[in-house]
Amino acid sequence: MKKVGILYIATGEYWKFWNDFFESSQKHFLQDCELYYFLFTDNTGLLNLSSEKIYSNYLEHQKWPYPTLLRYHVFYNHREIFRNMDYLIFCNANLVFLKNIRLEELFLDKPMFATLHPGYFRKSYRFFPYEKNVKSTAYLKRTANSVYVCGGFNGGLTEYFLKMSEILKINIDQDLKNGIIAKWHDESHFNKYVALNRCDFNILFSSYCYPENMRLNIEKIILVRDKDKVFKIIHKGKWYYF
Ligand code: UDP
């Protein structure tokens, strides 16, 4: 059985998504693999979860957009703890798995996968929000073959994923040195990487990142919970999401 490391960041308020994420992943995600959860969090409850399959690591909360922008720094800096994993998969905190998903359907015969952004999969490439600043390392020109992928669900063979993390870390550091933050943060840099390494990626349909607050008329396989709704509803002690 393949060992898959799930990379999960939850600082500040984002710990609130963990229970539903974890329970739904246990039910539906990669039943054909051994799952190991690598949590990066400042939440005491999550830090105390450590077990044979859950590795909690302290990560200081920073103001937005740094928790999302610097995710590849976190992964690259922790690369030693992933050494026994065959694959690494990053999941945004607010994902909920609705249908059974097998490893093969994510990767097909490729070493990495990315997911079409649900806001752009029906739009012409002319509207893709790539980074326009030529001084940014994320700068990317649109072409008729372009895809626009989301930052919230991607993965790869461990070696490939860590190589990508290192390159994105270097690029983001270079931008920060020049006082630049790309338009969509890590997502802009990830899109650049996918464009340059397209043959390494299986591109999943947006069904694998279906936003709770959109009606797309496509299958829902992974739901992206509405953050505002959760941050409000949790205070009433209730969870509704379908
Ligand atoms: N995140 C976090 N704490 C924050 C902000 C973001 O842990 O204060 C992490 C979390 O894993 C979240 C991801 O970064 O799912 C992306 O967050 P963001 O809200 O920037 O992106 P979006 O949900 O809009 O894709």
Residues whose N, C-alpha, C, O or C-beta is under 5 A from the ligand:
A	BS01	UDP	I9 A10 T11 G12 Y14 Q62 P67 T68 C91 N92 A93 N94
